[in-house]
Amino acid sequence: MQENKSMDTAPKEYSPDVLGDGFKNLKLKLSNDYEGEVIATLIRRVANEKSEKAILYVHGFNDYFFQKELAIRFNQHGYNFYALDLRKYGRSYLSHQKFNNVRSILEYNEELDLALQIIKSENNQKVILMGHSTGGLITTNYAVNHLNSKLFHGLICNSPFYEFNLNYLERTVGIPILSFIGKYLPNIPISSGFSELYGYSLHIEKHGEWNYSLLWKPHNIPKVNLGFIRAIRRAQLNIRNKPIIDVPTLVMHSDKSLSGNHWSEKFKEGDAVLNVDHIKENADKLNGEVSVLEIENGMHDLVLSKKPVREKVYSKIFAWLDNSLA
């Protein structure tokens, strides 16, 4: 697949972002879809010194970009930092839309294409895609669907959503049935299956150390619909059936998965959302220059782990970047 060459990437006027501290954002007007008007939001924070290297970060499900420390660390390491709030998430949510609603992962190609072209137009010559969870699935799909691209040169995945965290029967029978129904009845609601305890482990008002909007990233996650289930499953199948990736790739995950119905401090020492064995198995199927790295006591979003753990995450990321993309 080729990137859209006709998009307007003339210089744009960024606005101050809610994060302050040098962060700015740019609204991206996209094509209308089945819910009407659509936008995405590109967030930017430039490196401490003039640089021609950049990161484009894509958040996960029930999420948006708020990880200031992540951006600042990349800036300090000589990268201009960009992030997308995808359509129907965070800064890009519009009142007539259902949060998180998507019927195909390919819908996100429009904002990814446009963001990458804007980043290139701002004199960034080496660009790394980075995705967390569903963002890792989205960016992996984008990479395998855009071989020989001139717009990105590497991929970092932080606990990518390569498989539903369900038992064998649910994954092999239940999900395919729901996906089939979702082709014809995409708006039927269904529980996301994610526990509110993960949010409790992160937010400063509960047991975590991070302050973010509970309107944009609530503990009680709204129901998804069967169209969403279908979109995720088809994307997961795509990277299993077409797993060639032609840029250096780093896939990172925790050393263990966690579950439970009651709060425990253990939720801050493992992945409480995905099965790390699924991540490893699917990452190993990618054909290319792929490094898979396990992080002891890492949380689902590795860069939100306890400080000693996330320091190790940053150390590993920058060592990999310096070695693989020098």
N, C-alpha and C positions, 0 to 999 in steps of 0.2 A: 504494500500500500504506500502511496505517496502522500506527503503532506500537502495540504491545501495551499497553493501558491498565490491565491487571489486575495487573501485577507489583508485588510488595511493595518499596516504596522507603522504608520507615521508616528512621530513623537507624541506621547500622550501626557496629560497633566495628572499626576498622582495627587491624592488627597491625604491629609494626616489620618493615620489609622487609630483605632481604639486602643491599641497596645502602647501608643506613644513611643518615646525613646528611640526616635529615628525610623520607626516603621511607617510606611505609607502604603496606600492601596489604590487600585485602579479597577473600576467597574468594567466588565467585558459584556457588551451587548451580544446575545446569542440568538439563534433562530428560534422562533416560537415552536413549542411542541404540543403534545396532547393535553397539557394543562394551561397553555397560553404563553404569556411572556416569560422569558428565561434570561437570567444573567449568571455570570460567575464573577469572582473577585480575585485579582492578583495582588498579593501582598509583597512588599519589597523592603529589604534593609541592606544597604550597600556595605561592602567590606571596609575595614579600617583604612586600608591603603588601596590605591587604584588597582583594579584587577580585571582580567579578562576571563575569569573562571566563575561559574555560578552553579547553584543547586536549585532545582525546582522540586519542592516538597508537596506531596498530596496526602491529605489526612485520611482517616478511616471512617467507618460507619458510626453514626451518632457522635459526630466529632466536627471540629473545625480547627483552623490554625490558631493556637494560643501559646505554643512552646517557645517563648522568648529566648530562653537559655540556649536552645538548639540553634536558633538563628545567630545569636551572638557568638557562639563557639565557632560556627562556620565562618562568620565575618573575621574573627581573630585568626583563623587559619588561612585567610586570603581568598575567601569565596564571597561573591555577592549572593545574598540569600533571597529566594523567591518562594512563595507558597501560594497554592490555589485553595480557596474555599469553593468547592465544586457547586454546581447548580443544586439548589434545594437544600443546601447546608449553610449554617452559620451566617456570615455576612451576605450570602447570596440568596437566602431564603426570602421568598415573596409571599404575601398573605394569602394568595389564591392557590398556593401549592401545598401538596402533602410533603412533609419533611422526608428527605432521603429517597423520594420516589424515582425509580428508574426502571426501564423495561429492557434495556440492553446496555452493557458496559460501553459499547461503541458510542453511545450518546456523549460520553465524556471526551471523545476525540476532538470535538469542536473547541472546547476550552483549552485542552492540552496543545493542540495545533497552534492556536492563537497565542497562548502564553509563551510557548517555545519560540515562536517567530518574534514576539516582542522582546524576549530576552536576547535573542541574537541581534536584533536591531539596536540594542543598547550595548553593543560591542563586547558581548560575551562569546568567546571563541571555543571554550570547553565547558559543556553543560552536563551535569549529572542529574538524572531523575532519582527521586527518593520517595518511597511510599510506605505508609504504615497501615497494616491490617488490610482492609478493603482497598486502601490506596496502594498497597503493595501488589494486590491482585490486578488493579487497574493499570499500574505502571508496567508490570510484567507483561500483561496483554498488549499494551501499547508497544513495548519493545519488540515482542515477537511478531507483531503485525507491521512493524516499520523497520525492517532490516535495511541496512545501508543508509540510514538516515544521516543527514548532515546537521541535525538540530540537537542531538544529544549523543553523549560519548561514554556513558556508564550508567549503572543502576544500583541503588542501594534499597534493600527491602527490610523493613523493621517489622518482624512477626507478620508476614503476609498471609492473607486469608485464602489459602490454596485449597481448603477443604472445610466443609461444615463440621463442627465439633459435635458429632452425633455418633450413635453406635452403628455397627455395620449394617444392620437391617434398615435403619432409618436413612442412612446415606445411600444405600443401593436400591431400595424400593420406595421409601417414603418421599425423598427429595425428587426423584425422577417423576413420580406421579404428580406431586405438587407443581413441578415445573411444566409438565404437559398441560395441566389445567390452567396454569398461568398464561399460556400462550393465547387462550381464548377468553379467560376471565381474569385479567391482570389485577383488577382492583379488589379482589377478595382479601380481606385483612387476615393476618395470622401473627401470632406472637413471634418476636425476634428470638426468643429463647435466651437472651442475655440477662444475667443477674445484675441487680442494682448494686451489689456488693463491690463490683469493680469500680464503679463511680465513687463509692465510699472510700476506697483505698487511695483515691487520687485527690479528692477535693479538700481544701483547707478547712471547710466547715464540718467535715466528718473526721476521717482518720489520715488524710493526706497532707501534702505540702503545697498544692497547686491551687491557684485562684483562677477560675474561668467561669464563663456564663453558663448557668444552669438552664437558661432558655435555649441555648444552642447545643448544649451537651447535658441533657437531663439524666438524673440517676434512673428514673422510671422511663425506660425507653419506649417510645410509641410503637404500636404495631407496624410491621412492614406489610407488604401485600404479595400476592403470588407472582406478580410481575417482577418484583425485586428478587424473589427466590429463583425465578427462571433466569434472570440476568446474571446472577452470581454463578449459578450452576453452569451456564453456557460458557462463561469466562473461564471457570475452572477447567472445564473439558477442553477448551481451546489450548490452554498451556500444556495439557497432557498430550493432546493430539498433534500439536505443532510447536514442539519445545525448543526449536533452534533460537538461540539468542546470540547476537553478534557484537555485543559490547561487554566489557568486564562487569561482572555482577557480584554483589555481596548480599547474601541472605543471612540475616541474624535472627536468633530466637532464644527464648529462655531455655534453661536446662530441665524445666518441669512444668507440667500443667496442674492447675488446682481447681477444686470445686467445693461447694458446701452451701448450706442454707442459712448459716449464721455467721456473723462477723468474727473474724480471727485475724491476728497479725500476719498469719501465713499468706493472706491475700496480697501482701506487699513483697512477697519473695518468690513469685512464680507467675505464670500466665493463667489468668482466671477467665480467659475468653476462648482461646483456641487450643487445640491439641498439638503440642510441639512435635510429636512424632509425625503428624500429617504434614507439617511444614517441611521437616527434614526429608520425608519420602518424596514429596513433590519437587522440592528444590533439587534433589539428586537426579531427577528426570530431565532437567534442563540441560540441553547440549550447548556447551560453550565454555568460556572462561568464567566459571562460577565457583565462588568460595562460600562455604556454609559454615557459620560460626555460632557456637552455643555460648550463651552468657549465663553464668551461674547466678541464681537468685534474681534474674531479670524479670520485670513485670511485663505485661502484654505490650504496652508502649515502653520499650526499653529505655528511652531517654527520660521517662518519668519515674524510673526506679529510684531506690535509695541512692544517695549521693555517691558512696563508694562504687556502687554498681554502674551507675551512669558514667562516672569518670572512666571506668574500664571500657564502656561502650564507645565513648568519644575517642579514647586512645586507639581502639581497634579500627574505628572508621577512618581516622586520619592516617594511621599507618597503612591501611589498605589503599586509600586514595593516593598517598605519596608513592607507594610501590607500583600500583596498577595503572595509574593515570598520570605519571610524571611527564 
